[in-house]
C-alpha cells in the first residue's frame, strides 16, 4: 500500500474466536494494523510498547489490531494455538488476528515483523513502517514514529514522517 491508499476489506479470526473486518471499528478516529508475530525477537520487544500505546490513546478513539501472517509450518511458535497462549499471557487489550492465508499482509505490502500501518478516520493510510528508532532499549528511544503518527491521525493532521523503514524479522511467507 502507498500513503493515501484506502484500507481494503478483510476478514480475520482473532485469538478470542471473533471475526474482525475493516468495519468492526468504523467509529474509531484512527486504526493501527501491526503486522507482528510470536517468535521474532524484535516483535517480542515491542508487545509491551504497543499495549502501553493502546492504553494511552484508547480514550482518544484509537484501535490497534495485531496481525500474525507467519507460516506456522516453518515457525511453529507462530501457530494459532500459540497466538492464543501469547494473547492470554500478555493480557492483550486489543485483538490479535491470524492472517492464515497471508492475504492481508500481502495487500498491506508488509515485509517485516513488526511493521505498522496507521489509518486515519477516513481509513486512508497516513503512516507505515517502524514503531520507533530503538528496538533494543526503550529508554534510549529518540524518535517515536508510531506515537507521533497516531497523535497526528487522531488530530486529523498528516504525520511529518509518512514512511520509515521497519526494522525486524522478515515475514515468513508460505512456500
Order of alpha helices (4+ residues) and beta strands (2+ residues): beta-beta-beta-alpha-beta-alpha-beta-alpha-beta-beta-beta-alpha-beta-beta
